[in-house]
Amino acid sequence: MRAVPLFAAIFLAVLCMSTASIMIRFCTAPAMVIALYRLTFTTGLAGLIEGKNLRRNLAAVERLDWGYILGAGFFLALHFAFWITSLSYTTVSSSVLFTNLQVIFVLIFSVIFLKEKLNRAVIAGILVALTGCIFIAGGDLQSGKILGDMLALASGLFIAIYFLIGRRIRPRVRTFTYTFIVSATASVVILLGTAAGGWSLTGYPAQDWLLFFLMALGPGICGHAVLNWALKYVQAPVVAVSVLGESVGASILAYFIFQEHLLWYQIIGGLLILIGIYTASVNQKAE
């Protein structure tokens, strides 16, 4: 695969992902409903892309892998439920930054569960990123936004587990087949949560339905699915670092669209988080 088209695809994928939080802010539906329809539309789009090959690809998935994939879908549902909810309680920049700490969680889990070793540069990166978290959390605690930060942090934890499972399964399952299964599973989990919470599934304005679809098409298919595809041609750290662009892109869009100005502690903490994640990602051992 040529480098220029590949990195152009990664850049466009990150750009698409940057729009997710903005579109969520424009929705009038509850967070769980937004998550449900984004995942449902993503499932449908992935199925359409696979087309006639979908049934054959599903049949080719090994029985043991089904268990892992269904587990990944469960944690994907938790990620979306917590992250989308966080946007009602904190700023776009803080929410996306805390969620992107998933890179740090993945590294820590790799040590605990996969018995991988971290070099000094990776450890330093983790500590720098955590220092940035403390900066932002301390400032947001005083301004009453700490709940949103913690929800976003939890969403980062859940998506990290999702990525760890995907790391094990993706080499054996086609990109859009995998996207179809995990999105469908997550949709069912979110549907159960929505029913338990008593939220209505209908009665939302046309703008919301358009945004549901665009979130699935843009951040879902053109964003996350393209990055999953890129893992075939570049090392995982490259993709992990590229995701940091989502924090920058989302913060810029929030500034111009919602006039969300970054406070001094968000700037310092955000820079520390980005530097820490970058340092940890580029210095981790290639798989």
Secondary structure as UniProt FT lines:
FT   HELIX           3..18
FT   HELIX           20..26
FT   HELIX           31..50
FT   TURN            51..52
FT   HELIX           53..60
FT   HELIX           63..86
FT   TURN            87..89
FT   HELIX           92..99
FT   TURN            100..101
FT   HELIX           102..114
FT   HELIX           120..142
FT   TURN            143..144
FT   HELIX           146..169
FT   HELIX           170..172
FT   HELIX           175..197
FT   HELIX           206..215
FT   HELIX           216..225
FT   HELIX           226..230
FT   TURN            231..233
FT   HELIX           236..242
FT   HELIX           244..258
FT   HELIX           264..283
//
